[in-house]
Amino acid sequence: MPAEFDLYGVYIPRLLVLMLVALLAVIPLRRLLARVGAYALVWHRGLFDLALYVLLLGAVSSLSRWYFT
């Protein structure tokens, strides 16, 4: 598993790439949850969004570890 990605000579840490992928995944998921009305069941929307992002980051990290091995 590479620790850094080479993007035209600029080395980008793997965690930064994983964070961007998780961010791109959480944006449409938040819109879907808002459209469905799931936020009415949530006590604190900001904390819920943060927890959702952390969960997606963990999932993306696990998938990348599985993919590169």
C-alpha positions as CSV (number, residue, x, y, z in Angstrom):
1,M,0.0,0.0,0.0
2,P,1.6,3.3,-1.0
3,A,2.1,5.8,1.7
4,E,2.1,8.7,-0.8
5,F,0.6,9.3,-4.2
6,D,2.7,10.9,-6.9
7,L,0.6,13.5,-8.7
8,Y,2.8,14.9,-11.5
9,G,5.8,15.1,-9.2
10,V,3.8,16.3,-6.1
11,Y,3.6,13.8,-3.4
12,I,0.3,13.7,-1.6
13,P,-0.2,11.8,1.6
14,R,-2.5,8.8,1.4
15,L,-4.6,10.1,4.3
16,L,-5.3,13.3,2.5
17,V,-6.5,11.4,-0.6
18,L,-8.7,9.2,1.6
19,M,-10.2,12.2,3.4
20,L,-11.1,13.8,0.0
21,V,-12.7,10.6,-1.2
22,A,-14.7,10.4,2.1
23,L,-15.8,14.0,1.7
24,L,-16.9,13.4,-1.8
25,A,-19.0,10.5,-0.6
26,V,-20.5,12.2,2.4
27,I,-21.9,15.3,0.5
28,P,-24.5,13.4,-1.6
29,L,-25.3,11.2,1.4
30,R,-26.1,14.3,3.5
31,R,-28.3,15.6,0.8
32,L,-30.1,12.3,0.6
33,L,-30.6,12.2,4.3
34,A,-32.0,15.8,4.3
35,R,-34.3,15.0,1.4
36,V,-35.7,11.9,3.2
37,G,-36.1,13.8,6.4
38,A,-33.8,11.6,8.5
39,Y,-32.4,14.7,10.3
40,A,-35.7,15.0,12.1
41,L,-34.7,11.9,14.1
42,V,-31.2,13.3,14.9
43,W,-30.5,15.2,18.1
44,H,-27.5,17.3,16.9
45,R,-27.1,17.5,13.1
46,G,-23.5,18.7,13.2
47,L,-22.4,15.9,15.5
48,F,-24.3,13.4,13.3
49,D,-22.6,14.7,10.2
50,L,-19.2,14.5,11.9
51,A,-19.8,10.9,13.0
52,L,-21.0,10.0,9.5
53,Y,-17.8,11.5,8.0
54,V,-15.6,9.6,10.4
55,L,-17.4,6.3,9.6
56,L,-17.1,6.9,5.9
57,L,-13.4,7.7,6.3
58,G,-12.9,4.4,8.2
59,A,-14.7,2.5,5.5
60,V,-12.7,4.2,2.7
61,S,-9.5,3.5,4.6
62,S,-10.4,-0.2,5.1
63,L,-11.4,-0.6,1.5
64,S,-8.2,1.0,0.3
65,R,-6.1,-1.2,2.5
66,W,-8.0,-4.3,1.1
67,Y,-7.6,-3.0,-2.5
68,F,-3.9,-2.4,-2.3
69,T,-3.0,-5.7,-0.6
